[in-house]
Amino acid sequence: MNSINRRSVLLAGLGVAGAGALAACGGSGGDAGGATALVKPSDPAVAAAEKKRTSTGKVHKLTLTAAPAMLELGGGVMAKSWAFGGQAPCKEVRVSAGDTVAAELSNQLPHKTATSVHWHGLALRNDMDGVPPATQTAVRAGSTFTYRFIAETPGTYFFHPHVGVQLDRGLYAPLIVEDPKEPLSYDDEWVVVLDDWVDGVTGTPDEVFAELRRGMGGMDMGGHDMSGMSGMDMSGDEDRKNASPSAPTSASGDGMSMKFMLMGADSALLGGDAGDVKYPYHLINGRVPADPDVHAGKPGKRIRLRIINAGGDTAYRVALGGHKMTITHTDGFPVEHRQTDALLIGMGERYDVLVTLADGVFPLVALAEGKNTSGMALVRTGSGRAPKATVRPKELNGTIVTASQLRAADDVRLPSKKVDRVHRVDLTGGMTKYNWAINGKPFDMSDPTAAPLVIEEGQRVRLDFVNRTGMWHPMHLHGHTYQLGSSGPRKDTAIVLPKKKLSVFFDADNPGRWMLHCHNAYHGEAGMMALVAYQA
């Protein structure tokens, strides 16, 4: 039985679905073996934090039905997947800051598959974060569970499952929290969701993970000696896949064939190895480049693009041909405005940009960084022929802004304060054994509080991400936003480059038990997760 199946069995057996918050939540006393008492998702401190949030009193009710779906990706491409309401992305959810979201999840997935909904980037109440087994029991097939929380902070967010590698299926949608005092001036909006797609085309995410999990040592290289592959370093936590893209992808013999593992993906922006997985398509708003999504506008009008990377294994370099973009927000929080030709967006990150539209037809291209392929959508403001699906506008090679070059806007910059708690977060593992982990230990789903990073309410916390691996990792913290360095942007997901250190700061103001993990779906599932837990 592979680890996905073990996990599914574990999650399905955690209790009656719909009983959202766990009473004990974690075995071994639920509290790091009894060494430290931790705040539980059902504790009064969680409810007290929710009461402090500013509420409009308005409730948005919606039903999210997770079920099998045959998705039309454009150009006659069909994909058998899972989705909410039969479409991917699901229709966006749009509320105002302070509104209450009441979302009933109805699990109609096959094979007794358990699931959940995580509200990515929102600082919400801990028992509604949607992370089995840390904050709730998984919602079993045939059951329902209602998520109810105040969406207090304006910004661009999205939601997706937090069970196994379901993130890499079609179960996701944008969540836009509008600011009733919106300071930006613009004429129109366009929500842009990027995704790398494999499900129901060349295989399933479960099959991808099963192959990756075997590690490089378990791959059949068609009789080739692994040690001689273009200087590939096979030394565990320092390996980087620099093999030729023409290396055999399948072979007969006693070894395992490589159907999904990507070889030779390399990016200077990402510090080397760009990704693990071969995706047949890269989508923008659920459409392939040959039959793209089109935004119709008028010349001279200013539009706000809300760009979300919902992918499983791909960073995208994004540019709009013939235009400059002005970055205004990242991960929901405003930054000092920065003009650029292109931006780099890792899995789980979001960027808001302003663009003044020119006259004609223009490609919005999401270049799969290091993978030599792309997604495309179109902006049409006048007459003209659409560019080819493989177009590469010059802006992709112009000025490229990454998060490290941005500064938080004055009104969201953290005030200077003494750091009360420091946690070193070593990112470890490699492709040889596919043993991704934090501090050398893969996360234990059967005992989520076994090795928590303990903090206390009211503390200023510093996390030192130290990437000891040969690959970049987009590190996502639930329930909070952190600041990059002393004046960098406020984010909940940040790229940590290989062999580099990134220090981030946040205020412990949202009690509970929160996941900290790599948002590469396959790295996280392999074990690159930890629990940030408040001391009771």
FENSUL-V608597 format. One line per field, one symbol per residue. ss: DSSP state (a for helix, b for strand, c for the rest). psi: psi as a letter, one per 30 degrees, with the letter a starting at -180 (. if undefined). burial: + if it has 9 or more other C-alpha atoms within 8 Angstrom, else -. A space follows every 50 residues. Layout:
ss=???
psi=???
burial=???
//
This chain:
ss=ccaaaaaaaaaacccccccccccccccaaacaaacccbcccccaaaaaaa aaccccccbbbbbbbbbbbbbbcccccbbbbbbbccbccbbbbbbbccbb bbbbbbbbccccccbccbbbcccccaaaccccccccccbccccbbbbbbb bcccbbbbbbcccccaaacbcbbbbbbbcccccccccbbbbbbbbbbcbc ccbcaaaaaaaaaccaaabccccccaaacccccccaaacccccccccccc cccccbccccbccccbbccccbbcccbcccbbbbccbcaaaccbbbcccc cbbbbbbbbccccccbbbbbccccbbbbbbccbbbbbbbbcbbbbccccb bbbbbbccccbbbbbbbbccccbbbbbbbbcccccccccccccaaaaccb bcaaaccbcaaaccccccccbbbbbbbbccccccccbbccbccccccccc ccbbbccccbbbbbbbbcccbcbbbbbccccbbbcccccbbcbbbbcccc bbbbbbbcccccbbbbbbccaaaaaaccbbbbbbbc
psi=klfeeeeeeeefgfakkfidkkeeigahfgihgfekkkklfglfeeeeee ffkkkffkkjklkjjjlkkjkjglggkkkjaklkgglkllkkkkllkflk kjjjkjjgllhhklalkkikfkjlkefgfhikgeflkkjlkfllkkkjlk jeklajallllhkbhfegagillkjkjkjfhjfkklflljkjkkkkkekg dfaleeeeeeeefflefgkjghfkjefgjhgkjghcfgkkiglkfgkkfl llafakljefkkkgjkkeeggckflfkjkfkkkjhgklffilkkjkakkf lklkkjkkjglfgkkkjkljkgllkjkflkhfkklkkkklellkjlkflk kklkkjkakakkkjkjkjkffhlllklkkjfallkkllfgkikfffgbkj klefflkklefgkkkkkkkfkkkkjkjlaafefhhklkhgjkkjffifge iljklkkfkkkkkjkjjglgllkjkkkkflklkjafgalklfkkkjlkgl kkklklkigikajkkjlkgjeeeeefgillkjkkk.
burial=-----+++-+++-+-+++++++--++++++++++--++++++--+++-++ --+-+----+---++++++++-++---+++++++++++++-+--++++++ +++++++++---+++++++++++++++++++++++++++++-++++++++ +++++++++++++++++++++++++++++------+--++++++++++++ +-+++--+++++++++--++++------+--+-+-+++++++++-----+ +---+-++-++++++++--++++++++-+-+++++++++--++-+-+++- +++++++++++++++++++++-++++++++++++++---+++++++++++ +++++++++++++++++++++--+++++++++----------+-++--++ ++---++++--++-----+-+++-++++++++++++++-+-++---++++ -++-+++-+++++++++++++++++++++++++++-++++++++++++++ ++++++++-++++++++++++++++++++++++++-
//
